[in-house]
Amino acid sequence: MNHQNLDHFLRLNGASLPGPIAVILAEDDVELAGTIKRHRDIGFGTILVIGDVAEISVEGAHFFPAQLNRLEDSIDALNKIIAACTGKWIYYGFNAEYLYFPFSETRTIKDAINFIEEERRTAVFTYAIDLYPANLSDHANGVDIDTAHLDRNGYYGQDRFVDGEMVARQPEIFGGLRWRYEEHIPWEKRRIDRISLFKATRDLEIGPDLRLNDPEMNTIACEWHNNLTIAVMSFRVAKALMHNPGSADVIKSFHWGGSRKFEWSSGQLMELGFMEPGQWF
């Protein structure tokens, strides 16, 4: 487990990496070990950690130094990985984010991908659900695994329009901390939908809005029935709000009437409507 050059590593190993591949974009060291462990435990064959972080002792992780000061830096790294790993399924998330899929306590990510491929889908619509600690006075960085809470309501979706035309099956989803503290969040960063799990195909790229350049891969479901969706449970927004002096000085607690303790359970997420199994039982 040594820091390596990403370009060199991908040239030598991209085509032969065991899949599926989890890419962890490490903006800092917060909860990095727990993030890696989560994705190792649910069955990812390779874990690539991109960021200017110290090495930690987690088996199976490859570390690549990089400055991720802008979202564009993360997108550039992801597009390099996509180009080098054609044909493989890739998940990406940031540190202090945790992938959940239906029945993830008893099934692996490979099981989920096998089902997705049976449905002739090459990408999975994702909801990024904000997590936050019970008490900011004890956890001023906005992160605490043991007391993690989420918003059980306050979410909404709207149709996506491009050049005045509605784009079918590509809703834009809003809610969570990005909605409650929208005065601190630029408009272009308020969506909570992304495509976090997809199959790398030739010429595929992620754009600045975190959408893929293959329109069908951005859809929530196929035309004939609902498909499986997934959730990424994320402290990232809470962490950013507490890091930014403009918001940290005015936010004393993230709790409100819609807060509920997170049970770290896929069943709870399905019950709350944050992901669905589609036809998978």
LUMNU-518951 format. One record per residue (C-alpha): z, x, y; residue in three letters; residue number from 0; chain. Coordinates in pm, whole numbers. Each point is the difference from the previous one (the first is absolute). Example, Ala and Ser with C-alpha at 12.3 -4.5 7.8 and 13.67 -1.06 7.14 Angstrom:
REM LUMNU-518951
rec Z->780 | X->1230 | Y->-450 | type->ALA | seq->0 | mol->A
rec Z->-66 | X->137 | Y->344 | type->SER | seq->1 | mol->A
//
This chain:
REM LUMNU-518951
rec Z->0 | X->0 | Y->0 | type->MET | seq->0 | mol->A
rec Z->-133 | X->216 | Y->282 | type->ASN | seq->1 | mol->A
rec Z->-154 | X->-81 | Y->334 | type->HIS | seq->2 | mol->A
rec Z->-378 | X->18 | Y->-39 | type->GLN | seq->3 | mol->A
rec Z->-316 | X->-38 | Y->201 | type->ASN | seq->4 | mol->A
rec Z->-123 | X->-357 | Y->-45 | type->LEU | seq->5 | mol->A
rec Z->-372 | X->79 | Y->29 | type->ASP | seq->6 | mol->A
rec Z->22 | X->283 | Y->-252 | type->HIS | seq->7 | mol->A
rec Z->212 | X->-206 | Y->-240 | type->PHE | seq->8 | mol->A
rec Z->-242 | X->-294 | Y->9 | type->LEU | seq->9 | mol->A
rec Z->-305 | X->222 | Y->-58 | type->ARG | seq->10 | mol->A
rec Z->161 | X->145 | Y->-311 | type->LEU | seq->11 | mol->A
rec Z->185 | X->-303 | Y->-135 | type->ASN | seq->12 | mol->A
rec Z->-116 | X->-323 | Y->163 | type->GLY | seq->13 | mol->A
rec Z->-221 | X->-117 | Y->-285 | type->ALA | seq->14 | mol->A
rec Z->255 | X->83 | Y->-271 | type->SER | seq->15 | mol->A
rec Z->325 | X->-133 | Y->152 | type->LEU | seq->16 | mol->A
rec Z->182 | X->-243 | Y->-230 | type->PRO | seq->17 | mol->A
rec Z->-12 | X->-347 | Y->148 | type->GLY | seq->18 | mol->A
rec Z->97 | X->-217 | Y->158 | type->PRO | seq->19 | mol->A
rec Z->74 | X->213 | Y->308 | type->ILE | seq->20 | mol->A
rec Z->278 | X->-70 | Y->252 | type->ALA | seq->21 | mol->A
rec Z->-40 | X->157 | Y->342 | type->VAL | seq->22 | mol->A
rec Z->323 | X->23 | Y->202 | type->ILE | seq->23 | mol->A
rec Z->-60 | X->65 | Y->371 | type->LEU | seq->24 | mol->A
rec Z->323 | X->170 | Y->105 | type->ALA | seq->25 | mol->A
rec Z->55 | X->-44 | Y->372 | type->GLU | seq->26 | mol->A
rec Z->346 | X->155 | Y->-42 | type->ASP | seq->27 | mol->A
rec Z->254 | X->72 | Y->-275 | type->ASP | seq->28 | mol->A
rec Z->181 | X->-335 | Y->13 | type->VAL | seq->29 | mol->A
rec Z->25 | X->-157 | Y->-348 | type->GLU | seq->30 | mol->A
rec Z->-282 | X->222 | Y->-125 | type->LEU | seq->31 | mol->A
rec Z->163 | X->77 | Y->-335 | type->ALA | seq->32 | mol->A
rec Z->68 | X->-369 | Y->-66 | type->GLY | seq->33 | mol->A
rec Z->-356 | X->-91 | Y->93 | type->THR | seq->34 | mol->A
rec Z->-146 | X->254 | Y->-241 | type->ILE | seq->35 | mol->A
rec Z->238 | X->-104 | Y->-278 | type->LYS | seq->36 | mol->A
rec Z->-93 | X->-367 | Y->37 | type->ARG | seq->37 | mol->A
rec Z->-370 | X->68 | Y->-47 | type->HIS | seq->38 | mol->A
rec Z->56 | X->243 | Y->-284 | type->ARG | seq->39 | mol->A
rec Z->220 | X->-254 | Y->-180 | type->ASP | seq->40 | mol->A
rec Z->-257 | X->-282 | Y->15 | type->ILE | seq->41 | mol->A
rec Z->-259 | X->218 | Y->-169 | type->GLY | seq->42 | mol->A
rec Z->-222 | X->189 | Y->242 | type->PHE | seq->43 | mol->A
rec Z->-167 | X->293 | Y->-172 | type->GLY | seq->44 | mol->A
rec Z->-24 | X->217 | Y->312 | type->THR | seq->45 | mol->A
rec Z->201 | X->1 | Y->323 | type->ILE | seq->46 | mol->A
rec Z->-140 | X->178 | Y->306 | type->LEU | seq->47 | mol->A
rec Z->241 | X->51 | Y->290 | type->VAL | seq->48 | mol->A
rec Z->-170 | X->70 | Y->333 | type->ILE | seq->49 | mol->A
rec Z->209 | X->111 | Y->297 | type->GLY | seq->50 | mol->A
rec Z->203 | X->267 | Y->175 | type->ASP | seq->51 | mol->A
rec Z->306 | X->-38 | Y->-222 | type->VAL | seq->52 | mol->A
rec Z->226 | X->227 | Y->-199 | type->ALA | seq->53 | mol->A
rec Z->-53 | X->27 | Y->-374 | type->GLU | seq->54 | mol->A
rec Z->227 | X->-213 | Y->-213 | type->ILE | seq->55 | mol->A
rec Z->63 | X->19 | Y->-371 | type->SER | seq->56 | mol->A
rec Z->-189 | X->-299 | Y->-141 | type->VAL | seq->57 | mol->A
rec Z->-203 | X->53 | Y->-314 | type->GLU | seq->58 | mol->A
rec Z->-371 | X->-80 | Y->19 | type->GLY | seq->59 | mol->A
rec Z->-45 | X->14 | Y->379 | type->ALA | seq->60 | mol->A
rec Z->-253 | X->224 | Y->177 | type->HIS | seq->61 | mol->A
rec Z->78 | X->87 | Y->364 | type->PHE | seq->62 | mol->A
rec Z->-258 | X->68 | Y->270 | type->PHE | seq->63 | mol->A
rec Z->105 | X->105 | Y->353 | type->PRO | seq->64 | mol->A
rec Z->-155 | X->-203 | Y->281 | type->ALA | seq->65 | mol->A
rec Z->90 | X->-125 | Y->346 | type->GLN | seq->66 | mol->A
rec Z->-4 | X->-381 | Y->-4 | type->LEU | seq->67 | mol->A
rec Z->65 | X->-55 | Y->370 | type->ASN | seq->68 | mol->A
rec Z->-274 | X->-262 | Y->26 | type->ARG | seq->69 | mol->A
rec Z->-112 | X->-272 | Y->-240 | type->LEU | seq->70 | mol->A
rec Z->-343 | X->163 | Y->8 | type->GLU | seq->71 | mol->A
rec Z->150 | X->309 | Y->-168 | type->ASP | seq->72 | mol->A
rec Z->116 | X->-212 | Y->-295 | type->SER | seq->73 | mol->A
rec Z->-336 | X->-177 | Y->-23 | type->ILE | seq->74 | mol->A
rec Z->-187 | X->333 | Y->-4 | type->ASP | seq->75 | mol->A
rec Z->213 | X->122 | Y->-293 | type->ALA | seq->76 | mol->A
rec Z->-49 | X->-326 | Y->-189 | type->LEU | seq->77 | mol->A
rec Z->-376 | X->8 | Y->42 | type->ASN | seq->78 | mol->A
rec Z->-11 | X->354 | Y->-141 | type->LYS | seq->79 | mol->A
rec Z->193 | X->-117 | Y->-305 | type->ILE | seq->80 | mol->A
rec Z->-225 | X->-304 | Y->-47 | type->ILE | seq->81 | mol->A
rec Z->-313 | X->218 | Y->14 | type->ALA | seq->82 | mol->A
rec Z->139 | X->245 | Y->-257 | type->ALA | seq->83 | mol->A
rec Z->136 | X->-262 | Y->-241 | type->CYS | seq->84 | mol->A
rec Z->-290 | X->-243 | Y->-48 | type->THR | seq->85 | mol->A
rec Z->70 | X->-243 | Y->-282 | type->GLY | seq->86 | mol->A
rec Z->379 | X->29 | Y->17 | type->LYS | seq->87 | mol->A
rec Z->247 | X->-259 | Y->127 | type->TRP | seq->88 | mol->A
rec Z->191 | X->114 | Y->308 | type->ILE | seq->89 | mol->A
rec Z->312 | X->-137 | Y->165 | type->TYR | seq->90 | mol->A
rec Z->115 | X->121 | Y->340 | type->TYR | seq->91 | mol->A
rec Z->319 | X->-56 | Y->194 | type->GLY | seq->92 | mol->A
rec Z->238 | X->184 | Y->231 | type->PHE | seq->93 | mol->A
rec Z->342 | X->146 | Y->-71 | type->ASN | seq->94 | mol->A
rec Z->274 | X->-265 | Y->-13 | type->ALA | seq->95 | mol->A
rec Z->-256 | X->-245 | Y->-144 | type->GLU | seq->96 | mol->A
rec Z->8 | X->-138 | Y->-354 | type->TYR | seq->97 | mol->A
rec Z->-279 | X->-172 | Y->-192 | type->LEU | seq->98 | mol->A
rec Z->85 | X->-324 | Y->-181 | type->TYR | seq->99 | mol->A
rec Z->-236 | X->-203 | Y->-216 | type->PHE | seq->100 | mol->A
rec Z->67 | X->-311 | Y->-211 | type->PRO | seq->101 | mol->A
rec Z->223 | X->71 | Y->-301 | type->PHE | seq->102 | mol->A
rec Z->38 | X->365 | Y->101 | type->SER | seq->103 | mol->A
rec Z->340 | X->20 | Y->-173 | type->GLU | seq->104 | mol->A
rec Z->-162 | X->-34 | Y->-343 | type->THR | seq->105 | mol->A
rec Z->-363 | X->101 | Y->56 | type->ARG | seq->106 | mol->A
rec Z->-157 | X->317 | Y->136 | type->THR | seq->107 | mol->A
rec Z->-251 | X->53 | Y->276 | type->ILE | seq->108 | mol->A
rec Z->-257 | X->73 | Y->-272 | type->LYS | seq->109 | mol->A
rec Z->65 | X->-345 | Y->-149 | type->ASP | seq->110 | mol->A
rec Z->-59 | X->-157 | Y->341 | type->ALA | seq->111 | mol->A
rec Z->-321 | X->196 | Y->55 | type->ILE | seq->112 | mol->A
rec Z->-133 | X->-97 | Y->-344 | type->ASN | seq->113 | mol->A
rec Z->47 | X->-366 | Y->91 | type->PHE | seq->114 | mol->A
rec Z->-161 | X->48 | Y->342 | type->ILE | seq->115 | mol->A
rec Z->-305 | X->161 | Y->-161 | type->GLU | seq->116 | mol->A
rec Z->-25 | X->-287 | Y->-250 | type->GLU | seq->117 | mol->A
rec Z->-36 | X->-225 | Y->303 | type->GLU | seq->118 | mol->A
rec Z->-283 | X->221 | Y->128 | type->ARG | seq->119 | mol->A
rec Z->196 | X->99 | Y->309 | type->ARG | seq->120 | mol->A
rec Z->5 | X->353 | Y->144 | type->THR | seq->121 | mol->A
rec Z->269 | X->-43 | Y->267 | type->ALA | seq->122 | mol->A
rec Z->327 | X->-188 | Y->49 | type->VAL | seq->123 | mol->A
rec Z->111 | X->-179 | Y->316 | type->PHE | seq->124 | mol->A
rec Z->338 | X->128 | Y->116 | type->THR | seq->125 | mol->A
rec Z->281 | X->-131 | Y->216 | type->TYR | seq->126 | mol->A
rec Z->213 | X->269 | Y->168 | type->ALA | seq->127 | mol->A
rec Z->344 | X->-160 | Y->20 | type->ILE | seq->128 | mol->A
rec Z->250 | X->156 | Y->239 | type->ASP | seq->129 | mol->A
rec Z->341 | X->110 | Y->-126 | type->LEU | seq->130 | mol->A
rec Z->299 | X->82 | Y->221 | type->TYR | seq->131 | mol->A
rec Z->369 | X->86 | Y->-49 | type->PRO | seq->132 | mol->A
rec Z->288 | X->-241 | Y->35 | type->ALA | seq->133 | mol->A
rec Z->169 | X->215 | Y->264 | type->ASN | seq->134 | mol->A
rec Z->-179 | X->222 | Y->249 | type->LEU | seq->135 | mol->A
rec Z->326 | X->153 | Y->119 | type->SER | seq->136 | mol->A
rec Z->36 | X->162 | Y->-344 | type->ASP | seq->137 | mol->A
rec Z->-372 | X->62 | Y->-53 | type->HIS | seq->138 | mol->A
rec Z->-147 | X->89 | Y->336 | type->ALA | seq->139 | mol->A
rec Z->-328 | X->119 | Y->-154 | type->ASN | seq->140 | mol->A
rec Z->-77 | X->-356 | Y->-116 | type->GLY | seq->141 | mol->A
rec Z->15 | X->81 | Y->-371 | type->VAL | seq->142 | mol->A
rec Z->254 | X->-88 | Y->-269 | type->ASP | seq->143 | mol->A
rec Z->-90 | X->-76 | Y->-359 | type->ILE | seq->144 | mol->A
rec Z->332 | X->-160 | Y->-94 | type->ASP | seq->145 | mol->A
rec Z->5 | X->-261 | Y->279 | type->THR | seq->146 | mol->A
rec Z->-374 | X->-60 | Y->40 | type->ALA | seq->147 | mol->A
rec Z->-92 | X->-339 | Y->147 | type->HIS | seq->148 | mol->A
rec Z->-332 | X->-174 | Y->68 | type->LEU | seq->149 | mol->A
rec Z->-122 | X->-299 | Y->199 | type->ASP | seq->150 | mol->A
rec Z->-36 | X->-302 | Y->-230 | type->ARG | seq->151 | mol->A
rec Z->-205 | X->-196 | Y->255 | type->ASN | seq->152 | mol->A
rec Z->-185 | X->48 | Y->328 | type->GLY | seq->153 | mol->A
rec Z->-336 | X->101 | Y->-149 | type->TYR | seq->154 | mol->A
rec Z->-340 | X->-147 | Y->80 | type->TYR | seq->155 | mol->A
rec Z->-366 | X->62 | Y->-72 | type->GLY | seq->156 | mol->A
rec Z->-316 | X->-61 | Y->196 | type->GLN | seq->157 | mol->A
rec Z->-370 | X->28 | Y->-71 | type->ASP | seq->158 | mol->A
rec Z->-169 | X->326 | Y->83 | type->ARG | seq->159 | mol->A
rec Z->-297 | X->-15 | Y->238 | type->PHE | seq->160 | mol->A
rec Z->-266 | X->267 | Y->56 | type->VAL | seq->161 | mol->A
rec Z->-250 | X->-51 | Y->284 | type->ASP | seq->162 | mol->A
rec Z->106 | X->-364 | Y->22 | type->GLY | seq->163 | mol->A
rec Z->-58 | X->-70 | Y->-370 | type->GLU | seq->164 | mol->A
rec Z->280 | X->-75 | Y->-245 | type->MET | seq->165 | mol->A
rec Z->22 | X->248 | Y->-288 | type->VAL | seq->166 | mol->A
rec Z->67 | X->-188 | Y->-323 | type->ALA | seq->167 | mol->A
rec Z->306 | X->88 | Y->-212 | type->ARG | seq->168 | mol->A
rec Z->124 | X->269 | Y->237 | type->GLN | seq->169 | mol->A
rec Z->308 | X->-148 | Y->169 | type->PRO | seq->170 | mol->A
rec Z->203 | X->194 | Y->253 | type->GLU | seq->171 | mol->A
rec Z->372 | X->-22 | Y->-76 | type->ILE | seq->172 | mol->A
rec Z->285 | X->43 | Y->248 | type->PHE | seq->173 | mol->A
rec Z->379 | X->-11 | Y->-17 | type->GLY | seq->174 | mol->A
rec Z->312 | X->204 | Y->-62 | type->GLY | seq->175 | mol->A
rec Z->127 | X->251 | Y->252 | type->LEU | seq->176 | mol->A
rec Z->-348 | X->46 | Y->147 | type->ARG | seq->177 | mol->A
rec Z->8 | X->-368 | Y->100 | type->TRP | seq->178 | mol->A
rec Z->365 | X->-21 | Y->110 | type->ARG | seq->179 | mol->A
rec Z->-24 | X->315 | Y->212 | type->TYR | seq->180 | mol->A
rec Z->-362 | X->-33 | Y->104 | type->GLU | seq->181 | mol->A
rec Z->76 | X->124 | Y->351 | type->GLU | seq->182 | mol->A
rec Z->53 | X->345 | Y->-155 | type->HIS | seq->183 | mol->A
rec Z->-303 | X->-13 | Y->-233 | type->ILE | seq->184 | mol->A
rec Z->-360 | X->43 | Y->124 | type->PRO | seq->185 | mol->A
rec Z->-220 | X->-296 | Y->-90 | type->TRP | seq->186 | mol->A
rec Z->-224 | X->203 | Y->-231 | type->GLU | seq->187 | mol->A
rec Z->302 | X->100 | Y->-212 | type->LYS | seq->188 | mol->A
rec Z->156 | X->-345 | Y->-50 | type->ARG | seq->189 | mol->A
rec Z->-186 | X->-107 | Y->-316 | type->ARG | seq->190 | mol->A
rec Z->195 | X->31 | Y->-324 | type->ILE | seq->191 | mol->A
rec Z->-300 | X->-32 | Y->-234 | type->ASP | seq->192 | mol->A
rec Z->-169 | X->302 | Y->-148 | type->ARG | seq->193 | mol->A
rec Z->-185 | X->99 | Y->-316 | type->ILE | seq->194 | mol->A
rec Z->246 | X->242 | Y->-157 | type->SER | seq->195 | mol->A
rec Z->-140 | X->12 | Y->-355 | type->LEU | seq->196 | mol->A
rec Z->-370 | X->41 | Y->-70 | type->PHE | seq->197 | mol->A
rec Z->-257 | X->173 | Y->-217 | type->LYS | seq->198 | mol->A
rec Z->-170 | X->297 | Y->164 | type->ALA | seq->199 | mol->A
rec Z->-375 | X->-55 | Y->5 | type->THR | seq->200 | mol->A
rec Z->-287 | X->206 | Y->132 | type->ARG | seq->201 | mol->A
rec Z->-14 | X->6 | Y->383 | type->ASP | seq->202 | mol->A
rec Z->319 | X->-206 | Y->31 | type->LEU | seq->203 | mol->A
rec Z->208 | X->69 | Y->311 | type->GLU | seq->204 | mol->A
rec Z->306 | X->-136 | Y->179 | type->ILE | seq->205 | mol->A
rec Z->-55 | X->-83 | Y->367 | type->GLY | seq->206 | mol->A
rec Z->239 | X->22 | Y->298 | type->PRO | seq->207 | mol->A
rec Z->111 | X->-362 | Y->-58 | type->ASP | seq->208 | mol->A
rec Z->98 | X->88 | Y->-361 | type->LEU | seq->209 | mol->A
rec Z->-285 | X->-209 | Y->-137 | type->ARG | seq->210 | mol->A
rec Z->-251 | X->133 | Y->-250 | type->LEU | seq->211 | mol->A
rec Z->-369 | X->26 | Y->84 | type->ASN | seq->212 | mol->A
rec Z->-89 | X->-221 | Y->-299 | type->ASP | seq->213 | mol->A
rec Z->61 | X->-354 | Y->136 | type->PRO | seq->214 | mol->A
rec Z->69 | X->-160 | Y->-339 | type->GLU | seq->215 | mol->A
rec Z->281 | X->247 | Y->-65 | type->MET | seq->216 | mol->A
rec Z->183 | X->-135 | Y->308 | type->ASN | seq->217 | mol->A
rec Z->13 | X->-356 | Y->-133 | type->THR | seq->218 | mol->A
rec Z->321 | X->-168 | Y->-114 | type->ILE | seq->219 | mol->A
rec Z->-167 | X->-156 | Y->-305 | type->ALA | seq->220 | mol->A
rec Z->-334 | X->-61 | Y->-165 | type->CYS | seq->221 | mol->A
rec Z->-197 | X->-317 | Y->76 | type->GLU | seq->222 | mol->A
rec Z->101 | X->-196 | Y->-310 | type->TRP | seq->223 | mol->A
rec Z->381 | X->39 | Y->-31 | type->HIS | seq->224 | mol->A
rec Z->307 | X->180 | Y->134 | type->ASN | seq->225 | mol->A
rec Z->52 | X->361 | Y->-101 | type->ASN | seq->226 | mol->A
rec Z->308 | X->216 | Y->-42 | type->LEU | seq->227 | mol->A
rec Z->146 | X->133 | Y->323 | type->THR | seq->228 | mol->A
rec Z->262 | X->270 | Y->56 | type->ILE | seq->229 | mol->A
rec Z->272 | X->90 | Y->248 | type->ALA | seq->230 | mol->A
rec Z->101 | X->328 | Y->158 | type->VAL | seq->231 | mol->A
rec Z->365 | X->-12 | Y->98 | type->MET | seq->232 | mol->A
rec Z->26 | X->214 | Y->309 | type->SER | seq->233 | mol->A
rec Z->269 | X->151 | Y->223 | type->PHE | seq->234 | mol->A
rec Z->-276 | X->158 | Y->209 | type->ARG | seq->235 | mol->A
rec Z->11 | X->-242 | Y->294 | type->VAL | seq->236 | mol->A
rec Z->381 | X->-7 | Y->15 | type->ALA | seq->237 | mol->A
rec Z->-2 | X->380 | Y->-5 | type->LYS | seq->238 | mol->A
rec Z->-258 | X->16 | Y->280 | type->ALA | seq->239 | mol->A
rec Z->184 | X->-254 | Y->217 | type->LEU | seq->240 | mol->A
rec Z->321 | X->200 | Y->-30 | type->MET | seq->241 | mol->A
rec Z->-180 | X->329 | Y->69 | type->HIS | seq->242 | mol->A
rec Z->-166 | X->-126 | Y->319 | type->ASN | seq->243 | mol->A
rec Z->252 | X->19 | Y->290 | type->PRO | seq->244 | mol->A
rec Z->-158 | X->-300 | Y->172 | type->GLY | seq->245 | mol->A
rec Z->82 | X->-229 | Y->-292 | type->SER | seq->246 | mol->A
rec Z->304 | X->178 | Y->-145 | type->ALA | seq->247 | mol->A
rec Z->189 | X->-45 | Y->327 | type->ASP | seq->248 | mol->A
rec Z->-36 | X->-379 | Y->-8 | type->VAL | seq->249 | mol->A
rec Z->13 | X->-86 | Y->-372 | type->ILE | seq->250 | mol->A
rec Z->358 | X->-24 | Y->-125 | type->LYS | seq->251 | mol->A
rec Z->-72 | X->-184 | Y->-326 | type->SER | seq->252 | mol->A
rec Z->-308 | X->-114 | Y->-190 | type->PHE | seq->253 | mol->A
rec Z->186 | X->-296 | Y->-148 | type->HIS | seq->254 | mol->A
rec Z->-86 | X->-360 | Y->90 | type->TRP | seq->255 | mol->A
rec Z->13 | X->-341 | Y->-167 | type->GLY | seq->256 | mol->A
rec Z->-296 | X->84 | Y->-222 | type->GLY | seq->257 | mol->A
rec Z->150 | X->314 | Y->-153 | type->SER | seq->258 | mol->A
rec Z->56 | X->20 | Y->-375 | type->ARG | seq->259 | mol->A
rec Z->129 | X->287 | Y->-211 | type->LYS | seq->260 | mol->A
rec Z->-276 | X->166 | Y->-199 | type->PHE | seq->261 | mol->A
rec Z->74 | X->-4 | Y->-373 | type->GLU | seq->262 | mol->A
rec Z->-257 | X->270 | Y->-86 | type->TRP | seq->263 | mol->A
rec Z->-161 | X->-257 | Y->-228 | type->SER | seq->264 | mol->A
rec Z->-360 | X->-109 | Y->-47 | type->SER | seq->265 | mol->A
rec Z->131 | X->-346 | Y->-90 | type->GLY | seq->266 | mol->A
rec Z->160 | X->-38 | Y->342 | type->GLN | seq->267 | mol->A
rec Z->-324 | X->103 | Y->170 | type->LEU | seq->268 | mol->A
rec Z->-201 | X->-255 | Y->-198 | type->MET | seq->269 | mol->A
rec Z->258 | X->-267 | Y->75 | type->GLU | seq->270 | mol->A
rec Z->-29 | X->72 | Y->372 | type->LEU | seq->271 | mol->A
rec Z->-381 | X->0 | Y->-16 | type->GLY | seq->272 | mol->A
rec Z->-48 | X->367 | Y->87 | type->PHE | seq->273 | mol->A
rec Z->-222 | X->56 | Y->-302 | type->MET | seq->274 | mol->A
rec Z->-143 | X->-208 | Y->-282 | type->GLU | seq->275 | mol->A
rec Z->-109 | X->69 | Y->-358 | type->PRO | seq->276 | mol->A
rec Z->-325 | X->-199 | Y->20 | type->GLY | seq->277 | mol->A
rec Z->-95 | X->-71 | Y->-362 | type->GLN | seq->278 | mol->A
rec Z->225 | X->276 | Y->-140 | type->TRP | seq->279 | mol->A
rec Z->291 | X->-128 | Y->-204 | type->PHE | seq->280 | mol->A
//
